Amino acid sequence: AQKVTQAQTEISVVEKEDVTLDCVYETRDTTYYLFWYKQPPSGELVFLIRRNSFDEQNEISGRYSWNFQKSTSSFNFTITASQVVDSAVYFCALSGLNSGYSTLTFGKGTMLLVSP
Amino acid sequence: KAGVTQTPRYLIKTRGQQVTLSCSPISGHRSVSWYQQTPGQGLQFLFEYFSETQRNKGNFPGRFSGRQFSNSRSEMNVSTLELGDSALYLCASSSKLQGSDTQYFGPGTRLTVL
């Protein structure tokens, strides 16, 4: 069985602060994919990043960066110099070979509130 | 490219009724997946369709069903609605050309059961 844990239910920061959202996963698959999605109040899940289990290279995209560590089964997401528009719920998700990659297992999400 | 569209966006039904939700995937995408999002259970996978065939199903009762048409559009149906079916229903599409192609989500249909 697969499991994704986002221990932080809600995080509040002031604009321009850096913030890290934690994600820990469990899977028996040797090949799997990890994702981060953003859900603003409108409800639509917006894709942010996909990473496969063989690629542990960290990635940076503008103010966003991701740290994938297979040894600790973690895939953390950092927003640098946060902005009010970053306020949303962020979900970490996992899909594995055993489900044919068709099933996304989501964490419970972390609500990020960025105040001016 | 137009994104995933879902209709209707909001729906109010009463217990015992049935409902049909529609999803149009991104052009060229052949896989459509459905998810239910509730405050208590979070995001849960319902089922996935690819080329008009259901390829995977989540742990939901038989009241939840779906289908996919030859143009890849998909519908899901919930019969004999219960209060607990109130949720945001999200549809996602992917090209499924290789491995785990990214699933792109629509805006969802918010169903309220009274």
Interface residues (C-beta under 8 A of the other chain):
Chain A: Y32 Y33 F35 Y37 S42 G43 E44 L45 V46 F47 R50 N52 F91 A93 S95 S99 G100 Y101 S102 T103 L104 T105 F106 G107 K108 G109
Chain B: S31 S33 Y35 G42 L43 F45 E48 F50 R55 N56 G58 L88 L90 A92 G99 S100 D101 T102 Q103 Y104 F105 G106 P107 G108 R110
